Amino acid sequence: MKLSTTCFMENRKDQLITEGHNSSRRSFFKRTSALAAISLTPSVFVKAAAAGVDEKIASAFEKMPLSLSINNKAYNLQVEPRVTLLDLLREQLHLTGTKKGCDHGQCGACTVHVDGRRVNACLTLALTVEGKQITTIEGLAEGDKLHPVQEAFIEFDGFQCGYCTPGQIMSAVCCIKEGHANTAEEVREYMSGNICRCGCYSNIVDAVMTAKQGGKKL
């Protein structure tokens, strides 16, 4: 029994030595391979990569012209084909009233109007709205005079944290114009794409119904 235990310990010791040796060899080869790759890379490419030149060149070739009207103001822009209307509004034009929530078209926080119809800006490629009229929450009021739906949301506390509110209001305006605000049940149905994580739904419905019944121009 002692002999077998001794043999096992010696074998295990040899195994550990071998594993450590192999590990050291692997680490050595990884380091030397990396150093060799760097040394063989032309310096001009290294400098270009460090400065992001390749990305700048790619973006210059990829951008395409886009003409549209946003809140009654004409824009002539250069955008990449992959850019969404939401990112164009927020990142390039700094119209941050339109919120980025889920970025998957599931929460409605990014709702804007395109030629009078409500759309999810996060699912709309910017280039697809060429020549169209875009209205965001910033363009809803007339100067210091709030839109009737905005006034109703304030009157009925149709918000809590306020993050979803721009999308809720934009959707509510279209909901009324579409003729889908005749009953509370109808409002809930046609506003179901706009999520309020604070749970202010009853207040939102009251605000929409009041704005609709007020008879003011929307």
N, C-alpha and C positions, 0 to 999 in steps of 0.2 A: 504493500500500500504506500509506503514512504517513497519507494522507487518510482512508482507511477506518478505520484504527486510532484516529485522532483522533475521528472521528464516533462510534465505538463507545464510547470513553471518556466522551464528552460525554453520550451517551444513557444510559449506565449511571449517571452522576452525577445526571442528572435523575430517573432511576428511584428511586435511593436517597433523594433528597430527598422525592419524592412518597410513598414508603413510610413514611418517618419522620414525615411530616406526617399521613398517615392513621392511623398508630399513635398519635400524640399525640391526634388527634381521638377515637379510640376510647376511650383511657384517660380523656380528659376527660368524655366522655358517661357512661362507667361510674361515675365518681366522683360526678358531679352527679346521676345517677339514684338512686344509693344514698342520697345526702344528702336528696334530695327525698322518697324513700320513708320515711325515718326521721322527717323533719319533719312528714309528713302522718299518721303513725301516732299515734293518741290515747295520751297519756301513761299512762293507766290500763292499756292493754294491754301497753305496754312494761314497766311495773312488775310486772304479773301474770306475764308471761313470765319476767322475771328472777327472780322469787321461786318459780317452778315451781308457781304456783297452779293452772294448767290441769291439770297432771299429778296434783296432789293431789285435785282435784275428780273427775277421771276415775277414779282408783283407788278413791275412796270409793263411787262408783256401781257399779263393776265387781265389787267383792269380794262373795263369797257365803259363807254359813255352812257349816261342815264339822265334823262330830262323828265322832270315831274314837278308837280305843284304840291307844296306842303303848307297847310294852313294859309292858303291864298298867296303864297310866296313861291315864285319860280326858282328852281334849282337846276343847274347843269353840273353833273357830278361825274367822277370816275370811280367805279366800284368793281370789285372782284366778283365773278359770277357766283361764288359760294356765299356771299354776304346776304344775310336775311334783312328784311325790312326793319325788323326790331333792332338789329345791330347797327344798321345804317342810321336810324333815328337817334339811338343812344350814344354810340361810339363816335360817329363821324359828325353828326349835326348837333349833338349834345342836347337833344330834346328828351330829357330823362323822365318826363312825366309818364311815359309808356313804360311799364315795369316788366322786367324779366323774372318770371316765376319758375315754371317747370321747364320751359324751353322745349316742350313737347306738344304744345297745343291742347293741354289738358286742364289748365286752370283759368284761362281767359284774362290774366293780368295784363297781357300785351295787346288787348283789343284796340283796334283803330278802325277808321272808316276809309274805305277805298271806293271812290265814286259813290259815296253814300251808303255803301254796304259794309257791315261789320266783318272784319277778318282777324285772324290771329297773326300778328306780325311776325311771330317766331317761326311760323310755318310758311311764310311768304317770302320768296326770293325777291330781292330788291329789283332785279332786272325785269321781273314780270309786271311791275307797275309802271312801266315806261309810259309817259304821257298822261298819267292819271292824276286825279285830285285826292290827296291824302289829308285826312283831318285827324289830329291827335288831341289829347286832352288840353294841350296848351292853346289850341285854336277854337275851343268850344265857346268860351266866353267872348263877349264883345267889349273889349277894353276892361273897365272895372265892373261891368255888369255881368253877373254870372248867368249861365244858362239855367232855364227853369228846372232842369233835372239836378243840376248842381245845388240849386237853392233848396230843392226838396230833400236831397240827401243830408244837407245840413240841418234842416228843420226836423227831420225824423231820426237823426243820429244813425244814418245808414252806413256807419263805419266804426271801427275801433282802432286798429293799428293803422289803417289807411293804405296799406300796401296794395290791396286789390281794388281800391276805390276808383282809380282812373279807368280801369278796364270795366268795372261794374257800370260806371256812368256812361261810358261810350257804348256799351252793349244796351243799356237801358234806353238811350236815345233812339237807337235803331229799332229796338223792340216796340216802342210806341209808334214810330213811323210805319213799321210793318203791319200795324194793326193787331198786334199780339199782346195787348195790355188791357183787354176788356174785363178780365176777372183776375183775382189773385192766383188762382190755379194756372191760368194761362201765362201769367208773368213768371211763375216758378218754372214752368215747362220751358219757356223760350229764353229764360235766363240761366238755365241749368248748367250751361257751359262755363259759367263764371263762379269760381269757388271762393267762398269767404271762410277762411280758417278760424276767424273769430266768432263765426256763427251769428252774424247780424242779418240773417235772411229775412226775418219778419219785418224788420225796419226798412230793409231795402225794398221789399215788396210794397210797403206802405208809401215809400217815397216815389216809386215808379207809378203807382196808381194815382197818387195825388198830382204828380206832374202831368199825367195824361188827362185827368179830369179837370185840371186847371184851365185847359183850353188855350194855353199860350203857344205861340209859334215855336216849334222845335227845330 
